[in-house]
């Protein structure tokens, strides 16, 4: 298995950013449309909690990809410095 390129990792990170943004926007939009009742408030709290959980998971994966990208960049720098 070949390692992805730094460009591929950067693209994956951008996609995860967009996904997190979309999840937050969808949750906010849904919450705004809920009735101003106790049941609506309870459902809004659950939606917001779920959105936070999902975006936290996305953020964790994004950080791992950023670390991987940084490792590949460091390896590339070391390889270039050894060839010069």
mmCIF file of the N, C-alpha and C atoms, coordinates in Angstrom:
data_MODEL
# 
_entry.id   MODEL 
# 
loop_
_atom_site.group_PDB 
_atom_site.id 
_atom_site.type_symbol 
_atom_site.label_atom_id 
_atom_site.label_alt_id 
_atom_site.label_comp_id 
_atom_site.label_asym_id 
_atom_site.label_entity_id 
_atom_site.label_seq_id 
_atom_site.pdbx_PDB_ins_code 
_atom_site.Cartn_x 
_atom_site.Cartn_y 
_atom_site.Cartn_z 
_atom_site.occupancy 
_atom_site.B_iso_or_equiv 
_atom_site.pdbx_formal_charge 
_atom_site.auth_seq_id 
_atom_site.auth_comp_id 
_atom_site.auth_asym_id 
_atom_site.auth_atom_id 
_atom_site.pdbx_PDB_model_num 
ATOM 1   N N  . UNK A 1 1  ? 0.841   -1.175 0.000  1.00 0.00 ? 1  UNK A N  1 
ATOM 2   C CA . UNK A 1 1  ? 0.000   0.000  0.000  1.00 0.00 ? 1  UNK A CA 1 
ATOM 3   C C  . UNK A 1 1  ? 0.884   1.235  0.000  1.00 0.00 ? 1  UNK A C  1 
ATOM 4   N N  . UNK A 1 2  ? 0.589   2.148  -0.898 1.00 0.00 ? 2  UNK A N  1 
ATOM 5   C CA . UNK A 1 2  ? 1.345   3.388  -0.994 1.00 0.00 ? 2  UNK A CA 1 
ATOM 6   C C  . UNK A 1 2  ? 0.736   4.439  -0.082 1.00 0.00 ? 2  UNK A C  1 
ATOM 7   N N  . UNK A 1 3  ? 1.594   5.264  0.470  1.00 0.00 ? 3  UNK A N  1 
ATOM 8   C CA . UNK A 1 3  ? 1.113   6.393  1.268  1.00 0.00 ? 3  UNK A CA 1 
ATOM 9   C C  . UNK A 1 3  ? 0.465   7.405  0.337  1.00 0.00 ? 3  UNK A C  1 
ATOM 10  N N  . UNK A 1 4  ? -0.536  8.108  0.835  1.00 0.00 ? 4  UNK A N  1 
ATOM 11  C CA . UNK A 1 4  ? -1.132  9.157  0.008  1.00 0.00 ? 4  UNK A CA 1 
ATOM 12  C C  . UNK A 1 4  ? -0.144  10.320 -0.131 1.00 0.00 ? 4  UNK A C  1 
ATOM 13  N N  . UNK A 1 5  ? -0.367  11.137 -1.111 1.00 0.00 ? 5  UNK A N  1 
ATOM 14  C CA . UNK A 1 5  ? 0.460   12.332 -1.274 1.00 0.00 ? 5  UNK A CA 1 
ATOM 15  C C  . UNK A 1 5  ? -0.013  13.392 -0.282 1.00 0.00 ? 5  UNK A C  1 
ATOM 16  N N  . UNK A 1 6  ? 0.839   14.374 -0.057 1.00 0.00 ? 6  UNK A N  1 
ATOM 17  C CA . UNK A 1 6  ? 0.434   15.461 0.839  1.00 0.00 ? 6  UNK A CA 1 
ATOM 18  C C  . UNK A 1 6  ? -0.764  16.223 0.257  1.00 0.00 ? 6  UNK A C  1 
ATOM 19  N N  . UNK A 1 7  ? -0.841  16.300 -1.058 1.00 0.00 ? 7  UNK A N  1 
ATOM 20  C CA . UNK A 1 7  ? -1.982  16.959 -1.692 1.00 0.00 ? 7  UNK A CA 1 
ATOM 21  C C  . UNK A 1 7  ? -3.266  16.175 -1.436 1.00 0.00 ? 7  UNK A C  1 
ATOM 22  N N  . UNK A 1 8  ? -3.196  14.867 -1.494 1.00 0.00 ? 8  UNK A N  1 
ATOM 23  C CA . UNK A 1 8  ? -4.373  14.041 -1.211 1.00 0.00 ? 8  UNK A CA 1 
ATOM 24  C C  . UNK A 1 8  ? -4.801  14.195 0.242  1.00 0.00 ? 8  UNK A C  1 
ATOM 25  N N  . UNK A 1 9  ? -3.841  14.242 1.146  1.00 0.00 ? 9  UNK A N  1 
ATOM 26  C CA . UNK A 1 9  ? -4.173  14.433 2.553  1.00 0.00 ? 9  UNK A CA 1 
ATOM 27  C C  . UNK A 1 9  ? -4.783  15.818 2.784  1.00 0.00 ? 9  UNK A C  1 
ATOM 28  N N  . UNK A 1 10 ? -4.240  16.828 2.128  1.00 0.00 ? 10 UNK A N  1 
ATOM 29  C CA . UNK A 1 10 ? -4.792  18.192 2.241  1.00 0.00 ? 10 UNK A CA 1 
ATOM 30  C C  . UNK A 1 10 ? -6.235  18.215 1.733  1.00 0.00 ? 10 UNK A C  1 
ATOM 31  N N  . UNK A 1 11 ? -6.504  17.530 0.638  1.00 0.00 ? 11 UNK A N  1 
ATOM 32  C CA . UNK A 1 11 ? -7.867  17.460 0.107  1.00 0.00 ? 11 UNK A CA 1 
ATOM 33  C C  . UNK A 1 11 ? -8.796  16.760 1.091  1.00 0.00 ? 11 UNK A C  1 
ATOM 34  N N  . UNK A 1 12 ? -8.332  15.667 1.674  1.00 0.00 ? 12 UNK A N  1 
ATOM 35  C CA . UNK A 1 12 ? -9.150  14.946 2.658  1.00 0.00 ? 12 UNK A CA 1 
ATOM 36  C C  . UNK A 1 12 ? -9.455  15.836 3.857  1.00 0.00 ? 12 UNK A C  1 
ATOM 37  N N  . UNK A 1 13 ? -8.486  16.609 4.293  1.00 0.00 ? 13 UNK A N  1 
ATOM 38  C CA . UNK A 1 13 ? -8.680  17.529 5.418  1.00 0.00 ? 13 UNK A CA 1 
ATOM 39  C C  . UNK A 1 13 ? -9.718  18.590 5.063  1.00 0.00 ? 13 UNK A C  1 
ATOM 40  N N  . UNK A 1 14 ? -9.633  19.116 3.847  1.00 0.00 ? 14 UNK A N  1 
ATOM 41  C CA . UNK A 1 14 ? -10.609 20.112 3.399  1.00 0.00 ? 14 UNK A CA 1 
ATOM 42  C C  . UNK A 1 14 ? -12.017 19.518 3.349  1.00 0.00 ? 14 UNK A C  1 
ATOM 43  N N  . UNK A 1 15 ? -12.124 18.281 2.880  1.00 0.00 ? 15 UNK A N  1 
ATOM 44  C CA . UNK A 1 15 ? -13.424 17.609 2.826  1.00 0.00 ? 15 UNK A CA 1 
ATOM 45  C C  . UNK A 1 15 ? -13.990 17.436 4.228  1.00 0.00 ? 15 UNK A C  1 
ATOM 46  N N  . UNK A 1 16 ? -13.153 17.045 5.174  1.00 0.00 ? 16 UNK A N  1 
ATOM 47  C CA . UNK A 1 16 ? -13.615 16.891 6.549  1.00 0.00 ? 16 UNK A CA 1 
ATOM 48  C C  . UNK A 1 16 ? -14.052 18.235 7.140  1.00 0.00 ? 16 UNK A C  1 
ATOM 49  N N  . UNK A 1 17 ? -13.335 19.307 6.816  1.00 0.00 ? 17 UNK A N  1 
ATOM 50  C CA . UNK A 1 17 ? -13.753 20.639 7.268  1.00 0.00 ? 17 UNK A CA 1 
ATOM 51  C C  . UNK A 1 17 ? -15.140 20.981 6.731  1.00 0.00 ? 17 UNK A C  1 
ATOM 52  N N  . UNK A 1 18 ? -15.352 20.712 5.458  1.00 0.00 ? 18 UNK A N  1 
ATOM 53  C CA . UNK A 1 18 ? -16.654 20.993 4.837  1.00 0.00 ? 18 UNK A CA 1 
ATOM 54  C C  . UNK A 1 18 ? -17.758 20.133 5.447  1.00 0.00 ? 18 UNK A C  1 
ATOM 55  N N  . UNK A 1 19 ? -17.445 18.869 5.737  1.00 0.00 ? 19 UNK A N  1 
ATOM 56  C CA . UNK A 1 19 ? -18.429 17.981 6.346  1.00 0.00 ? 19 UNK A CA 1 
ATOM 57  C C  . UNK A 1 19 ? -18.828 18.491 7.728  1.00 0.00 ? 19 UNK A C  1 
ATOM 58  N N  . UNK A 1 20 ? -17.855 18.878 8.531  1.00 0.00 ? 20 UNK A N  1 
ATOM 59  C CA . UNK A 1 20 ? -18.149 19.410 9.865  1.00 0.00 ? 20 UNK A CA 1 
ATOM 60  C C  . UNK A 1 20 ? -18.994 20.679 9.755  1.00 0.00 ? 20 UNK A C  1 
ATOM 61  N N  . UNK A 1 21 ? -18.651 21.531 8.811  1.00 0.00 ? 21 UNK A N  1 
ATOM 62  C CA . UNK A 1 21 ? -19.413 22.767 8.594  1.00 0.00 ? 21 UNK A CA 1 
ATOM 63  C C  . UNK A 1 21 ? -20.850 22.441 8.189  1.00 0.00 ? 21 UNK A C  1 
ATOM 64  N N  . UNK A 1 22 ? -21.004 21.482 7.312  1.00 0.00 ? 22 UNK A N  1 
ATOM 65  C CA . UNK A 1 22 ? -22.340 21.087 6.861  1.00 0.00 ? 22 UNK A CA 1 
ATOM 66  C C  . UNK A 1 22 ? -23.166 20.529 8.019  1.00 0.00 ? 22 UNK A C  1 
ATOM 67  N N  . UNK A 1 23 ? -22.567 19.669 8.838  1.00 0.00 ? 23 UNK A N  1 
ATOM 68  C CA . UNK A 1 23 ? -23.289 19.101 9.978  1.00 0.00 ? 23 UNK A CA 1 
ATOM 69  C C  . UNK A 1 23 ? -23.733 20.195 10.941 1.00 0.00 ? 23 UNK A C  1 
ATOM 70  N N  . UNK A 1 24 ? -22.852 21.141 11.210 1.00 0.00 ? 24 UNK A N  1 
ATOM 71  C CA . UNK A 1 24 ? -23.210 22.248 12.100 1.00 0.00 ? 24 UNK A CA 1 
ATOM 72  C C  . UNK A 1 24 ? -24.320 23.109 11.509 1.00 0.00 ? 24 UNK A C  1 
ATOM 73  N N  . UNK A 1 25 ? -24.232 23.385 10.228 1.00 0.00 ? 25 UNK A N  1 
ATOM 74  C CA . UNK A 1 25 ? -25.265 24.198 9.572  1.00 0.00 ? 25 UNK A CA 1 
ATOM 75  C C  . UNK A 1 25 ? -26.619 23.488 9.571  1.00 0.00 ? 25 UNK A C  1 
ATOM 76  N N  . UNK A 1 26 ? -26.609 22.200 9.275  1.00 0.00 ? 26 UNK A N  1 
ATOM 77  C CA . UNK A 1 26 ? -27.866 21.437 9.269  1.00 0.00 ? 26 UNK A CA 1 
ATOM 78  C C  . UNK A 1 26 ? -28.489 21.398 10.660 1.00 0.00 ? 26 UNK A C  1 
ATOM 79  N N  . UNK A 1 27 ? -27.660 21.193 11.681 1.00 0.00 ? 27 UNK A N  1 
ATOM 80  C CA . UNK A 1 27 ? -28.175 21.163 13.050 1.00 0.00 ? 27 UNK A CA 1 
ATOM 81  C C  . UNK A 1 27 ? -28.750 22.517 13.432 1.00 0.00 ? 27 UNK A C  1 
ATOM 82  N N  . UNK A 1 28 ? -28.050 23.594 13.105 1.00 0.00 ? 28 UNK A N  1 
ATOM 83  C CA . UNK A 1 28 ? -28.528 24.938 13.431 1.00 0.00 ? 28 UNK A CA 1 
ATOM 84  C C  . UNK A 1 28 ? -29.837 25.235 12.707 1.00 0.00 ? 28 UNK A C  1 
ATOM 85  N N  . UNK A 1 29 ? -29.917 24.853 11.448 1.00 0.00 ? 29 UNK A N  1 
ATOM 86  C CA . UNK A 1 29 ? -31.134 25.089 10.667 1.00 0.00 ? 29 UNK A CA 1 
ATOM 87  C C  . UNK A 1 29 ? -32.318 24.322 11.263 1.00 0.00 ? 29 UNK A C  1 
ATOM 88  N N  . UNK A 1 30 ? -32.091 23.082 11.623 1.00 0.00 ? 30 UNK A N  1 
ATOM 89  C CA . UNK A 1 30 ? -33.154 22.260 12.210 1.00 0.00 ? 30 UNK A CA 1 
ATOM 90  C C  . UNK A 1 30 ? -33.603 22.833 13.537 1.00 0.00 ? 30 UNK A C  1 
ATOM 91  N N  . UNK A 1 31 ? -32.649 23.236 14.370 1.00 0.00 ? 31 UNK A N  1 
ATOM 92  C CA . UNK A 1 31 ? -32.982 23.808 15.682 1.00 0.00 ? 31 UNK A CA 1 
ATOM 93  C C  . UNK A 1 31 ? -33.821 25.065 15.519 1.00 0.00 ? 31 UNK A C  1 
ATOM 94  N N  . UNK A 1 32 ? -33.496 25.889 14.540 1.00 0.00 ? 32 UNK A N  1 
ATOM 95  C CA . UNK A 1 32 ? -34.257 27.136 14.326 1.00 0.00 ? 32 UNK A CA 1 
ATOM 96  C C  . UNK A 1 32 ? -35.706 26.846 13.938 1.00 0.00 ? 32 UNK A C  1 
ATOM 97  N N  . UNK A 1 33 ? -35.963 25.714 13.313 1.00 0.00 ? 33 UNK A N  1 
ATOM 98  C CA . UNK A 1 33 ? -37.306 25.397 12.858 1.00 0.00 ? 33 UNK A CA 1 
ATOM 99  C C  . UNK A 1 33 ? -38.144 24.669 13.903 1.00 0.00 ? 33 UNK A C  1 
ATOM 100 N N  . UNK A 1 34 ? -37.538 24.312 15.022 1.00 0.00 ? 34 UNK A N  1 
ATOM 101 C CA . UNK A 1 34 ? -38.282 23.599 16.058 1.00 0.00 ? 34 UNK A CA 1 
ATOM 102 C C  . UNK A 1 34 ? -39.215 24.553 16.802 1.00 0.00 ? 34 UNK A C  1 
ATOM 103 N N  . UNK A 1 35 ? -40.326 24.018 17.281 1.00 0.00 ? 35 UNK A N  1 
ATOM 104 C CA . UNK A 1 35 ? -41.241 24.880 18.042 1.00 0.00 ? 35 UNK A CA 1 
ATOM 105 C C  . UNK A 1 35 ? -40.604 25.293 19.369 1.00 0.00 ? 35 UNK A C  1 
ATOM 106 N N  . UNK A 1 36 ? -41.019 26.441 19.852 1.00 0.00 ? 36 UNK A N  1 
ATOM 107 C CA . UNK A 1 36 ? -40.499 26.961 21.114 1.00 0.00 ? 36 UNK A CA 1 
ATOM 108 C C  . UNK A 1 36 ? -41.290 26.351 22.272 1.00 0.00 ? 36 UNK A C  1 
ATOM 109 N N  . UNK A 1 37 ? -41.071 25.069 22.467 1.00 0.00 ? 37 UNK A N  1 
ATOM 110 C CA . UNK A 1 37 ? -41.757 24.327 23.524 1.00 0.00 ? 37 UNK A CA 1 
ATOM 111 C C  . UNK A 1 37 ? -40.712 23.511 24.281 1.00 0.00 ? 37 UNK A C  1 
ATOM 112 N N  . UNK A 1 38 ? -41.134 22.922 25.365 1.00 0.00 ? 38 UNK A N  1 
ATOM 113 C CA . UNK A 1 38 ? -40.205 22.073 26.133 1.00 0.00 ? 38 UNK A CA 1 
ATOM 114 C C  . UNK A 1 38 ? -39.727 20.901 25.280 1.00 0.00 ? 38 UNK A C  1 
ATOM 115 N N  . UNK A 1 39 ? -40.635 20.277 24.552 1.00 0.00 ? 39 UNK A N  1 
ATOM 116 C CA . UNK A 1 39 ? -40.262 19.160 23.688 1.00 0.00 ? 39 UNK A CA 1 
ATOM 117 C C  . UNK A 1 39 ? -39.291 19.628 22.603 1.00 0.00 ? 39 UNK A C  1 
ATOM 118 N N  . UNK A 1 40 ? -39.570 20.782 22.020 1.00 0.00 ? 40 UNK A N  1 
ATOM 119 C CA . UNK A 1 40 ? -38.668 21.345 21.009 1.00 0.00 ? 40 UNK A CA 1 
ATOM 120 C C  . UNK A 1 40 ? -37.304 21.643 21.593 1.00 0.00 ? 40 UNK A C  1 
ATOM 121 N N  . UNK A 1 41 ? -37.273 22.191 22.801 1.00 0.00 ? 41 UNK A N  1 
ATOM 122 C CA . UNK A 1 41 ? -36.004 22.487 23.464 1.00 0.00 ? 41 UNK A CA 1 
ATOM 123 C C  . UNK A 1 41 ? -35.217 21.218 23.758 1.00 0.00 ? 41 UNK A C  1 
ATOM 124 N N  . UNK A 1 42 ? -35.918 20.171 24.203 1.00 0.00 ? 42 UNK A N  1 
ATOM 125 C CA . UNK A 1 42 ? -35.250 18.896 24.479 1.00 0.00 ? 42 UNK A CA 1 
ATOM 126 C C  . UNK A 1 42 ? -34.652 18.305 23.210 1.00 0.00 ? 42 UNK A C  1 
ATOM 127 N N  . UNK A 1 43 ? -35.426 18.358 22.130 1.00 0.00 ? 43 UNK A N  1 
ATOM 128 C CA . UNK A 1 43 ? -34.942 17.819 20.858 1.00 0.00 ? 43 UNK A CA 1 
ATOM 129 C C  . UNK A 1 43 ? -33.765 18.649 20.344 1.00 0.00 ? 43 UNK A C  1 
ATOM 130 N N  . UNK A 1 44 ? -33.833 19.955 20.508 1.00 0.00 ? 44 UNK A N  1 
ATOM 131 C CA . UNK A 1 44 ? -32.738 20.830 20.082 1.00 0.00 ? 44 UNK A CA 1 
ATOM 132 C C  . UNK A 1 44 ? -31.462 20.495 20.849 1.00 0.00 ? 44 UNK A C  1 
ATOM 133 N N  . UNK A 1 45 ? -31.586 20.254 22.145 1.00 0.00 ? 45 UNK A N  1 
ATOM 134 C CA . UNK A 1 45 ? -30.414 19.912 22.949 1.00 0.00 ? 45 UNK A CA 1 
ATOM 135 C C  . UNK A 1 45 ? -29.787 18.606 22.465 1.00 0.00 ? 45 UNK A C  1 
ATOM 136 N N  . UNK A 1 46 ? -30.630 17.631 22.120 1.00 0.00 ? 46 UNK A N  1 
ATOM 137 C CA . UNK A 1 46 ? -30.104 16.357 21.607 1.00 0.00 ? 46 UNK A CA 1 
ATOM 138 C C  . UNK A 1 46 ? -29.432 16.538 20.256 1.00 0.00 ? 46 UNK A C  1 
ATOM 139 N N  . UNK A 1 47 ? -30.037 17.354 19.399 1.00 0.00 ? 47 UNK A N  1 
ATOM 140 C CA . UNK A 1 47 ? -29.435 17.620 18.085 1.00 0.00 ? 47 UNK A CA 1 
ATOM 141 C C  . UNK A 1 47 ? -28.077 18.297 18.234 1.00 0.00 ? 47 UNK A C  1 
ATOM 142 N N  . UNK A 1 48 ? -28.016 19.279 19.104 1.00 0.00 ? 48 UNK A N  1 
ATOM 143 C CA . UNK A 1 48 ? -26.762 19.993 19.300 1.00 0.00 ? 48 UNK A CA 1 
ATOM 144 C C  . UNK A 1 48 ? -25.691 19.081 19.885 1.00 0.00 ? 48 UNK A C  1 
ATOM 145 N N  . UNK A 1 49 ? -26.087 18.239 20.820 1.00 0.00 ? 49 UNK A N  1 
ATOM 146 C CA . UNK A 1 49 ? -25.150 17.295 21.420 1.00 0.00 ? 49 UNK A CA 1 
ATOM 147 C C  . UNK A 1 49 ? -24.616 16.321 20.374 1.00 0.00 ? 49 UNK A C  1 
ATOM 148 N N  . UNK A 1 50 ? -25.501 15.822 19.532 1.00 0.00 ? 50 UNK A N  1 
ATOM 149 C CA . UNK A 1 50 ? -25.091 14.892 18.475 1.00 0.00 ? 50 UNK A CA 1 
ATOM 150 C C  . UNK A 1 50 ? -24.164 15.578 17.478 1.00 0.00 ? 50 UNK A C  1 
ATOM 151 N N  . UNK A 1 51 ? -24.472 16.825 17.145 1.00 0.00 ? 51 UNK A N  1 
ATOM 152 C CA . UNK A 1 51 ? -23.620 17.568 16.215 1.00 0.00 ? 51 UNK A CA 1 
ATOM 153 C C  . UNK A 1 51 ? -22.229 17.760 16.808 1.00 0.00 ? 51 UNK A C  1 
ATOM 154 N N  . UNK A 1 52 ? -22.167 18.047 18.106 1.00 0.00 ? 52 UNK A N  1 
ATOM 155 C CA . UNK A 1 52 ? -20.871 18.217 18.766 1.00 0.00 ? 52 UNK A CA 1 
ATOM 156 C C  . UNK A 1 52 ? -20.096 16.907 18.751 1.00 0.00 ? 52 UNK A C  1 
ATOM 157 N N  . UNK A 1 53 ? -20.754 15.801 19.042 1.00 0.00 ? 53 UNK A N  1 
ATOM 158 C CA . UNK A 1 53 ? -20.090 14.494 19.020 1.00 0.00 ? 53 UNK A CA 1 
ATOM 159 C C  . UNK A 1 53 ? -19.539 14.179 17.636 1.00 0.00 ? 53 UNK A C  1 
ATOM 160 N N  . UNK A 1 54 ? -20.358 14.412 16.623 1.00 0.00 ? 54 UNK A N  1 
ATOM 161 C CA . UNK A 1 54 ? -19.944 14.085 15.255 1.00 0.00 ? 54 UNK A CA 1 
ATOM 162 C C  . UNK A 1 54 ? -18.791 14.971 14.813 1.00 0.00 ? 54 UNK A C  1 
ATOM 163 N N  . UNK A 1 55 ? -18.878 16.264 15.085 1.00 0.00 ? 55 UNK A N  1 
ATOM 164 C CA . UNK A 1 55 ? -17.802 17.163 14.662 1.00 0.00 ? 55 UNK A CA 1 
ATOM 165 C C  . UNK A 1 55 ? -16.524 16.913 15.464 1.00 0.00 ? 55 UNK A C  1 
ATOM 166 N N  . UNK A 1 56 ? -16.659 16.471 16.711 1.00 0.00 ? 56 UNK A N  1 
ATOM 167 C CA . UNK A 1 56 ? -15.474 16.120 17.506 1.00 0.00 ? 56 UNK A CA 1 
ATOM 168 C C  . UNK A 1 56 ? -14.766 14.913 16.894 1.00 0.00 ? 56 UNK A C  1 
ATOM 169 N N  . UNK A 1 57 ? -15.537 13.934 16.452 1.00 0.00 ? 57 UNK A N  1 
ATOM 170 C CA . UNK A 1 57 ? -14.954 12.772 15.783 1.00 0.00 ? 57 UNK A CA 1 
ATOM 171 C C  . UNK A 1 57 ? -14.264 13.159 14.490 1.00 0.00 ? 57 UNK A C  1 
ATOM 172 N N  . UNK A 1 58 ? -14.906 14.029 13.740 1.00 0.00 ? 58 UNK A N  1 
ATOM 173 C CA . UNK A 1 58 ? -14.315 14.512 12.486 1.00 0.00 ? 58 UNK A CA 1 
ATOM 174 C C  . UNK A 1 58 ? -13.027 15.263 12.781 1.00 0.00 ? 58 UNK A C  1 
ATOM 175 N N  . UNK A 1 59 ? -13.048 16.085 13.815 1.00 0.00 ? 59 UNK A N  1 
ATOM 176 C CA . UNK A 1 59 ? -11.861 16.854 14.191 1.00 0.00 ? 59 UNK A CA 1 
ATOM 177 C C  . UNK A 1 59 ? -10.708 15.931 14.574 1.00 0.00 ? 59 UNK A C  1 
ATOM 178 N N  . UNK A 1 60 ? -11.003 14.845 15.279 1.00 0.00 ? 60 UNK A N  1 
ATOM 179 C CA . UNK A 1 60 ? -9.964  13.890 15.671 1.00 0.00 ? 60 UNK A CA 1 
ATOM 180 C C  . UNK A 1 60 ? -9.327  13.245 14.446 1.00 0.00 ? 60 UNK A C  1 
ATOM 181 N N  . UNK A 1 61 ? -10.136 12.852 13.485 1.00 0.00 ? 61 UNK A N  1 
ATOM 182 C CA . UNK A 1 61 ? -9.613  12.245 12.256 1.00 0.00 ? 61 UNK A CA 1 
ATOM 183 C C  . UNK A 1 61 ? -8.804  13.281 11.476 1.00 0.00 ? 61 UNK A C  1 
ATOM 184 N N  . UNK A 1 62 ? -9.310  14.495 11.425 1.00 0.00 ? 62 UNK A N  1 
ATOM 185 C CA . UNK A 1 62 ? -8.621  15.569 10.714 1.00 0.00 ? 62 UNK A CA 1 
ATOM 186 C C  . UNK A 1 62 ? -7.234  15.811 11.320 1.00 0.00 ? 62 UNK A C  1 
ATOM 187 N N  . UNK A 1 63 ? -7.144  15.786 12.642 1.00 0.00 ? 63 UNK A N  1 
ATOM 188 C CA . UNK A 1 63 ? -5.853  15.984 13.302 1.00 0.00 ? 63 UNK A CA 1 
ATOM 189 C C  . UNK A 1 63 ? -4.888  14.852 12.973 1.00 0.00 ? 63 UNK A C  1 
ATOM 190 N N  . UNK A 1 64 ? -5.387  13.630 12.888 1.00 0.00 ? 64 UNK A N  1 
ATOM 191 C CA . UNK A 1 64 ? -4.532  12.496 12.515 1.00 0.00 ? 64 UNK A CA 1 
ATOM 192 C C  . UNK A 1 64 ? -4.018  12.660 11.090 1.00 0.00 ? 64 UNK A C  1 
ATOM 193 N N  . UNK A 1 65 ? -4.885  13.113 10.197 1.00 0.00 ? 65 UNK A N  1 
ATOM 194 C CA . UNK A 1 65 ? -4.456  13.328 8.811  1.00 0.00 ? 65 UNK A CA 1 
ATOM 195 C C  . UNK A 1 65 ? -3.433  14.456 8.727  1.00 0.00 ? 65 UNK A C  1 
ATOM 196 N N  . UNK A 1 66 ? -3.621  15.508 9.513  1.00 0.00 ? 66 UNK A N  1 
ATOM 197 C CA . UNK A 1 66 ? -2.659  16.605 9.526  1.00 0.00 ? 66 UNK A CA 1 
ATOM 198 C C  . UNK A 1 66 ? -1.295  16.124 10.039 1.00 0.00 ? 66 UNK A C  1 
ATOM 199 N N  . UNK A 1 67 ? -1.315  15.289 11.075 1.00 0.00 ? 67 UNK A N  1 
ATOM 200 C CA . UNK A 1 67 ? -0.064  14.731 11.588 1.00 0.00 ? 67 UNK A CA 1 
ATOM 201 C C  . UNK A 1 67 ? 0.625   13.881 10.528 1.00 0.00 ? 67 UNK A C  1 
ATOM 202 N N  . UNK A 1 68 ? -0.151  13.057 9.825  1.00 0.00 ? 68 UNK A N  1 
ATOM 203 C CA . UNK A 1 68 ? 0.399   12.208 8.769  1.00 0.00 ? 68 UNK A CA 1 
ATOM 204 C C  . UNK A 1 68 ? 1.003   13.058 7.661  1.00 0.00 ? 68 UNK A C  1 
ATOM 205 N N  . UNK A 1 69 ? 0.269   14.099 7.271  1.00 0.00 ? 69 UNK A N  1 
ATOM 206 C CA . UNK A 1 69 ? 0.764   15.008 6.229  1.00 0.00 ? 69 UNK A CA 1 
ATOM 207 C C  . UNK A 1 69 ? 2.079   15.646 6.673  1.00 0.00 ? 69 UNK A C  1 
ATOM 208 N N  . UNK A 1 70 ? 2.132   16.088 7.928  1.00 0.00 ? 70 UNK A N  1 
ATOM 209 C CA . UNK A 1 70 ? 3.351   16.712 8.444  1.00 0.00 ? 70 UNK A CA 1 
ATOM 210 C C  . UNK A 1 70 ? 4.519   15.727 8.452  1.00 0.00 ? 70 UNK A C  1 
ATOM 211 N N  . UNK A 1 71 ? 4.239   14.468 8.799  1.00 0.00 ? 71 UNK A N  1 
ATOM 212 C CA . UNK A 1 71 ? 5.283   13.442 8.766  1.00 0.00 ? 71 UNK A CA 1 
ATOM 213 C C  . UNK A 1 71 ? 5.820   13.249 7.346  1.00 0.00 ? 71 UNK A C  1 
ATOM 214 N N  . UNK A 1 72 ? 4.911   13.200 6.384  1.00 0.00 ? 72 UNK A N  1 
ATOM 215 C CA . UNK A 1 72 ? 5.341   13.026 4.992  1.00 0.00 ? 72 UNK A CA 1 
ATOM 216 C C  . UNK A 1 72 ? 6.161   14.219 4.514  1.00 0.00 ? 72 UNK A C  1 
ATOM 217 N N  . UNK A 1 73 ? 5.750   15.422 4.915  1.00 0.00 ? 73 UNK A N  1 
ATOM 218 C CA . UNK A 1 73 ? 6.509   16.619 4.536  1.00 0.00 ? 73 UNK A CA 1 
ATOM 219 C C  . UNK A 1 73 ? 7.903   16.585 5.160  1.00 0.00 ? 73 UNK A C  1 
ATOM 220 N N  . UNK A 1 74 ? 7.980   16.161 6.419  1.00 0.00 ? 74 UNK A N  1 
ATOM 221 C CA . UNK A 1 74 ? 9.271   16.065 7.102  1.00 0.00 ? 74 UNK A CA 1 
ATOM 222 C C  . UNK A 1 74 ? 10.162  15.032 6.416  1.00 0.00 ? 74 UNK A C  1 
ATOM 223 N N  . UNK A 1 75 ? 9.578   13.886 6.043  1.00 0.00 ? 75 UNK A N  1 
ATOM 224 C CA . UNK A 1 75 ? 10.352  12.854 5.339  1.00 0.00 ? 75 UNK A CA 1 
ATOM 225 C C  . UNK A 1 75 ? 10.878  13.391 4.012  1.00 0.00 ? 75 UNK A C  1 
ATOM 226 N N  . UNK A 1 76 ? 10.046  14.143 3.328  1.00 0.00 ? 76 UNK A N  1 
ATOM 227 C CA . UNK A 1 76 ? 10.445  14.704 2.031  1.00 0.00 ? 76 UNK A CA 1 
ATOM 228 C C  . UNK A 1 76 ? 11.602  15.689 2.217  1.00 0.00 ? 76 UNK A C  1 
ATOM 229 N N  . UNK A 1 77 ? 11.509  16.522 3.262  1.00 0.00 ? 77 UNK A N  1 
ATOM 230 C CA . UNK A 1 77 ? 12.586  17.488 3.531  1.00 0.00 ? 77 UNK A CA 1 
ATOM 231 C C  . UNK A 1 77 ? 13.906  16.767 3.843  1.00 0.00 ? 77 UNK A C  1 
ATOM 232 N N  . UNK A 1 78 ? 13.804  15.699 4.637  1.00 0.00 ? 78 UNK A N  1 
ATOM 233 C CA . UNK A 1 78 ? 15.006  14.938 4.991  1.00 0.00 ? 78 UNK A CA 1 
ATOM 234 C C  . UNK A 1 78 ? 15.608  14.270 3.763  1.00 0.00 ? 78 UNK A C  1 
ATOM 235 N N  . UNK A 1 79 ? 14.734  13.757 2.909  1.00 0.00 ? 79 UNK A N  1 
ATOM 236 C CA . UNK A 1 79 ? 15.203  13.092 1.679  1.00 0.00 ? 79 UNK A CA 1 
ATOM 237 C C  . UNK A 1 79 ? 15.890  14.104 0.782  1.00 0.00 ? 79 UNK A C  1 
ATOM 238 N N  . UNK A 1 80 ? 15.334  15.285 0.639  1.00 0.00 ? 80 UNK A N  1 
ATOM 239 C CA . UNK A 1 80 ? 15.925  16.319 -0.198 1.00 0.00 ? 80 UNK A CA 1 
ATOM 240 C C  . UNK A 1 80 ? 17.261  16.766 0.370  1.00 0.00 ? 80 UNK A C  1 
ATOM 241 N N  . UNK A 1 81 ? 17.337  16.923 1.704  1.00 0.00 ? 81 UNK A N  1 
ATOM 242 C CA . UNK A 1 81 ? 18.592  17.385 2.301  1.00 0.00 ? 81 UNK A CA 1 
ATOM 243 C C  . UNK A 1 81 ? 19.693  16.331 2.179  1.00 0.00 ? 81 UNK A C  1 
ATOM 244 N N  . UNK A 1 82 ? 19.335  15.061 2.130  1.00 0.00 ? 82 UNK A N  1 
ATOM 245 C CA . UNK A 1 82 ? 20.339  14.010 1.958  1.00 0.00 ? 82 UNK A CA 1 
ATOM 246 C C  . UNK A 1 82 ? 20.836  13.948 0.515  1.00 0.00 ? 82 UNK A C  1 
ATOM 247 N N  . UNK A 1 83 ? 20.011  14.360 -0.429 1.00 0.00 ? 83 UNK A N  1 
ATOM 248 C CA . UNK A 1 83 ? 20.400  14.320 -1.835 1.00 0.00 ? 83 UNK A CA 1 
ATOM 249 C C  . UNK A 1 83 ? 21.207  15.543 -2.239 1.00 0.00 ? 83 UNK A C  1 
ATOM 250 N N  . UNK A 1 84 ? 21.146  16.588 -1.464 1.00 0.00 ? 84 UNK A N  1 
ATOM 251 C CA . UNK A 1 84 ? 21.842  17.838 -1.816 1.00 0.00 ? 84 UNK A CA 1 
ATOM 252 C C  . UNK A 1 84 ? 23.244  17.832 -1.329 1.00 0.00 ? 84 UNK A C  1 
# 
